[in-house]
């Protein structure tokens, strides 16, 4: 999530609405001015709350980088808990400015006590309290900076539904989100692919892949292998697994040695395409579907060269095996 860029969009769009009748060139000049000194354009409580939340998230990201150098597990956990608590305080500060700050509400819901089921209840309660989104025909709500928190909320709900094995409900949420944001700036298609693979819906999976131009990534490569394995299409599943391992750097290692992935607060972080970080996230999100298919990991590790590829990546990158 690029909060500085989105704050610029919000402030510029608000000022354009206030002034009215602005050409595209004039708007670009306005946006450049807002980007240079956003504080000069702050005034609405909604924007002030968003700016406060952005500062809290930036501070949390900086603190998280420092945690990478902590060797003790106990010390790491303590530092992480302190960071999350500070972030929660930042969300509470934002909500004191604007009680309707959706991103702050979502982060509090995701970091609250209890199990993922409890987080899902909290997220759905936020969504139920909001007005229905009704974009104009053919419009993409991502173009409206003020609608983006709603799209992020839907993506969080879909991922949490997936995490709690509510696959059909996750599909429904993905379909709703994609209708509102056809360009899929929030990566809802990744969650969608996992749900389709778990439900063994090959036709739906192929339609989804075609809908987004068959642009392969760690999610589509891994879920295709899982789907074909579940359908007992072993030659095709082996080809898909080889494709995942060869096209995603460290993909084999990520699957056989999954590591902890920080919760998405509030949305999935941007990573380099086909990178190990992308593979880590894909494996993390696929975990419920993989656990529901217990033979998949054993089959994958037994495929010719797959385990060796994972071990080689571990050696080359000084990772545990």
C-alpha positions, 0 to 999 in steps of 0.5 A: 500500500502506497499511503503517500501516493494515495494521500496525494490522490485523495487531497487532489481529488477532493480539491478538484471536486471543490473547484470544479470544471478542471481540465486534465492538465490543470489536475496534473498540475494540482496533483504535483503541487499536492504531492510537494506540500500535502500538509497545505491541503489537509483540512477534512477530518477524513484526510487527516485521519488517513494521514495519521494512519499513514504515519503509523504504518510507516513507523511500523514498517521501519520498526519491522526492518529492525526486527530482522536482526534480532536473534532471540525468538523471545526478544523478537516476539516481544519487539513484534508485539510492541510494534503491533501495539504501537500500530494499534495506538496509531489506528485509535488516534486516526479513529479519534479524528475520523471514526469512519476510517475504514483502514484503521478499523480493519487493522484493529479487527485483524490484530485483535484478540482471538482466532481468525474466525473472530477477526472475520466476524469483526471485518464483516461487521465493519462491512455490514455497517457501510453503504452499498457501493454502486459504481457507474456502469463500466467504472472502476472504483479504484479510480476513486481514492476514497473508495480504495479502503472499501476495496481493501476491506473486501480483500481482507474479508476474502483472505480471512474467509479463505483462511477459515476454510469458507471457500464458497463465501470467499468466492462470492466476496472475490466476485463482488470485489472484482465487479467493483475493481475490474483492473484488480489493483488489490490482487483479489484474483490470487485469493480467488484462484486458491478458492477455486483450486480447493473446490476443484473448479477447473473450469472456473480456474481457467476462466479466471486465468483468461480473464486476467490475461493468463499472467502467471505468478506464484499464486497461479502456478502453485494453485494450478499444481494443487488443482491438477493434483486434486483432480488426479491429473498427475502428468499435468500436475507435475508439469505445473509443479515444475513450472512453479519451481522454475518460474518462482525464485525459491518456490520449491523451498518456500513450499517445503519449508514455509516461513512466518509471514507477517499479517497484511495490515491492511493489505498484501504488500507489494513484492517483486514478481516471481521473487522468493517473497512472492512465493512465500506469500503465495504458500502462506495464503495457500496453506489452508487448501494445502492442509486440506490436501495432506498428500500434496506436500509429500507428492511434491517433495518426491518429484524428480529434483524438486527437493534438491532444488529447494536444498540448493536454494537454501545453501545458496542463500544461507537458509535453514534446511 
